[in-house]
Amino acid sequence: MALAIAGLLVGLAAPITARLYDSMIYRSAVSDLVSGLAAARYKAIQSGSPVDLVMEPDARRFRLAQQEWKSLPEALRFSMVAAQELSPETGQGAIRFYPDGSASGGSIEILRPTGAGVALEVDWLMGSVAQQPLGGSNP
């Protein structure tokens, strides 16, 4: 009887653990990008010169100005809407933050394999970042 109960618990724990891990990966990616956007805005205000957050959605990576690239999880899909004239190269997008706290505006979408996700919307006037849920039932 004890072995049957232990087997049942192990059988139930595996899917729950997998969902918790997927959720942790997703939340970490959202947090990394929100932190990156906030850091770019702060750095622009502090330095008195524009600072770009550059992203390569297909390569799943981003960076501030000329810093090292930060990787994002392969399990997630990313897309970006940004001003084309700010994009340094094909396949890259950039959101620029200015010394007065404003930004070029744009958005970054982060999608789980289920289709649920979030859009990080950068307001051009205030440079603030808002999260909008996308598709699915579990952003």
C-alpha positions in Angstrom: 0.0 0.0 0.0 2.8 2.4 0.9 4.6 1.7 -2.4 1.3 2.5 -4.3 0.9 5.8 -2.5 4.6 6.7 -3.1 4.2 5.8 -6.8 1.1 8.0 -7.1 2.8 10.9 -5.4 5.8 10.6 -7.7 3.5 10.4 -10.7 1.7 13.6 -9.7 4.8 15.5 -8.7 6.6 15.3 -12.0 4.1 17.3 -14.0 3.7 19.9 -11.2 7.5 20.2 -11.0 7.7 20.7 -14.8 5.1 23.4 -14.7 6.8 25.2 -11.8 10.1 25.1 -13.7 8.5 26.5 -16.9 6.8 29.2 -14.9 10.1 30.1 -13.2 11.9 30.4 -16.6 9.2 32.6 -18.0 9.0 34.9 -14.9 12.8 35.2 -15.0 12.8 36.2 -18.6 10.1 38.9 -18.0 12.0 40.1 -15.0 15.3 40.3 -16.9 13.8 42.4 -19.7 11.9 44.7 -17.4 15.1 45.2 -15.4 17.0 45.9 -18.6 14.5 48.5 -19.7 14.6 50.2 -16.3 18.4 50.1 -16.3 18.5 51.7 -19.7 16.2 54.5 -18.7 18.1 55.1 -15.4 21.5 55.1 -17.2 20.2 57.6 -19.8 18.9 60.0 -17.1 22.1 59.6 -15.0 24.6 59.9 -17.9 22.8 62.7 -19.8 23.0 60.8 -23.1 20.7 58.4 -24.9 20.9 54.7 -24.0 19.6 51.8 -26.2 18.3 48.4 -25.2 19.1 46.3 -28.3 17.4 43.0 -28.8 17.8 40.1 -31.2 14.5 38.3 -30.8 15.4 35.3 -33.0 18.7 34.8 -31.2 16.9 35.3 -27.8 19.3 37.9 -26.4 19.5 41.5 -25.5 22.0 44.1 -24.2 22.3 47.7 -23.0 24.4 50.0 -25.2 27.7 48.2 -25.8 27.6 45.8 -22.8 27.7 42.0 -23.1 24.7 40.2 -24.6 22.3 38.6 -22.0 20.8 35.3 -23.2 17.1 34.5 -22.9 15.5 31.0 -22.5 15.1 29.0 -25.7 11.7 27.6 -24.5 10.1 31.0 -25.0 9.4 33.0 -28.2 10.2 36.7 -28.4 9.3 39.5 -30.8 9.9 43.2 -30.8 8.3 46.3 -32.3 10.7 49.3 -32.4 11.6 52.2 -34.6 13.4 50.8 -37.6 15.8 53.8 -37.8 17.2 52.9 -34.4 17.8 49.3 -35.2 21.6 48.8 -35.5 21.4 45.7 -37.8 19.0 43.4 -39.6 17.3 41.1 -37.1 17.8 43.6 -34.2 15.5 46.1 -32.6 16.3 49.0 -30.3 14.4 51.0 -27.8 16.1 54.2 -27.0 15.8 56.0 -23.7 16.6 59.7 -23.5 18.1 61.9 -20.7 14.7 63.5 -19.9 13.2 60.0 -19.1 11.3 59.7 -22.4 11.9 56.9 -24.9 11.5 56.0 -28.5 8.7 53.7 -27.5 8.1 50.1 -28.6 7.1 46.7 -27.2 8.6 43.3 -26.6 6.4 40.2 -26.6 7.3 37.1 -24.6 5.3 34.0 -25.4 5.2 30.6 -23.7 4.8 27.5 -25.8 1.1 27.5 -24.9 0.7 30.9 -26.5 0.2 32.7 -23.3 2.5 35.6 -22.5 3.0 39.2 -22.0 3.8 42.4 -23.9 6.2 44.9 -22.3 5.0 48.2 -23.6 7.4 51.1 -23.4 5.7 54.5 -23.4 7.4 57.0 -25.6 6.5 60.1 -23.5 7.3 58.9 -20.0 9.6 56.0 -20.8 7.6 53.8 -18.4 7.1 50.1 -18.9 3.7 48.4 -18.7 2.9 44.7 -18.9 -0.1 43.6 -21.0 -1.2 39.9 -20.9 -1.3 38.1 -24.3 -3.3 35.1 -25.4 -3.8 31.9 -23.4 -4.9 31.8 -19.8 -1.7 31.9 -17.8 0.6 34.9 -18.5 
